[in-house]
């Protein structure tokens, strides 16, 4: 067990709870931090203490498992916590999509603003790119034909002319 005072332990648990409540860390990450930073136990020891397999604890901590509510509750009780309902934190509201900014001639011009920081946009772009898996598929609209081999459809009119 880590050598930390009761007050330090309490502050650390509250910090982890707050991060989880705000959505900054997942339940699995919160449990992992509690295990490592509060108890200092390795997975095998902590799993045995919780009457579960090391694999089940690993899956829980990496958000890959599907634990029962009673399993999660029994783990949280080891830290003086329990599962329950809580009021959701108010969602983030984006600023108005149209903002005025001064131009070089001193007049205000309306510009479109996403209300999201560049870092958040970069994170979202990287996250989407990491999820995208290329299987060698052709781009949309190619419909199995390349532009060089695609044939035009000839339409004949009633009068015999073509379009």
N, C-alpha and C positions, 0 to 999 in steps of 0.2 A: 504494500500500500504506500502511496506517496506520503511524504511527510509535509503535510500542509495543515494549517489550523482549521478549526471548524468554520470560522468566519470566511477564510479564503475558499474553502470547499463550497460553502453556501453561495458565495459570489459567483464562482465558476459555474455552478449548476444553474443559477439564475441567468447568467450570460448565455449559456447554451439554450436554455428554455426560450429566452427572448429571440435569439437568432432563428430558432425553429418556428416560433410564433410569427415572425415577420416574413418567413418563407426564404430566408437566406441559406438555411441548410435543411436537408431532408431529415426525416425521422431516423433513417439508418445512420446518417452522419452524426446526428445528435447522440444516438446510442453509442456509436463508436467513440466519440469524444468523451462521453461520460465514462466509458470503460477505461480508456487510456489515461485521461487527464485526472479523473477523480480517484479511480481505484489503482491504476497502474498495472492491472492484470493483463496477461496475454489472453488471446482468444480461447485457448484450450481451458485455462483455469476458470475464466469467467463463464464459459459455456457449461462447464461441469457445475459451477455454483448455481446456474440458472436451470439446471436439469434439462439441458438441450444439447444437441450435437454441435461440434465445432463448425461443421458445414452449414447447419441451420443459422448459427450466429453470423457466419461470414455472409450468407445470403441476405440476412436481415440488415447488416451494416452496409452492404453495397446496394441496397434497395432492389435486389433481384428476387428475394424470397416473397412468400405470401403467408406471413405468420398469422396466427389467430390473435384475436384481441386479447385473450387471456395471457398469451405468451408475451405480448408487448407490455401489458399491464404488470405482469410479474417481474419483468426486467426493470421497468420504471420504478417499481416499489423498492427495489434495492437501493435507490438513490433518494428515497423519501418522496417520490412523485407518484402520481396516478393518472390514468387516462380519464378524460372527461370532455365536456363541451365547453367551448369558450367563444366569446364574441369575436367575430372576424374583425381584423383591422381594416379601416376604411381603405377602399381601393385608390390607387394613384389616379388622379385626374389629369389628363393632358391639357396643356394650355391651348388657347384658341388656335385653330389651324391657320388663321391669317393674322399676321403681325405687321405693323408698320415699322419701317426702318428708314432713316434719313438717307438721301442720295447725295451725290457730289454737288448738286445744285441747291441743296438745302431743303428740298421738298421731300415729303414723306411718300414712300412707295410701299404698296402692299406686297408682301412676299409670303409664300407658303412656308409654314414651319411645321415640322413633324412633331415637335415637342419632345423629341427623344435625343439624348446626347449622342455624339459621334461614337463614343465607346460602346454604348448600348447597341447602336446600329452595327458596329463591327462585330460585337459578340453574337448578335442574332444571325448575321451573314455567315460567320464561321460555324455556328451551330447548325444552320441549314446545310451548309456545304459538307459538314461531317456526316450528316444523315443521308446525303444523296449518294446512292450507289449506282455506278455506271455498269450496265450489263451489255454495253456495246449496241444499244438500241439506236435507231435512226432518229433524227430530230423530228418533232411534230411537223406534219405537213408534207413530209417526204413520201408518205404512203407507199413505201416499198419501191419507189422509182426514183432514180436520180434525174436531175434536170435535163441531162444530155439524152437520156433514153426515154423520157416521158413523151407520149404521143398525144397530139392534140385531137380532140374529138371534133369531127366534121359534122355539121348540122345541115341537112338538106331541107330547103323550104319547099312548100307546095308548088311553086312556080319553077322548080328545078335548079335554082341558084343555091349556092352554099354560103354559109355564114362563118 
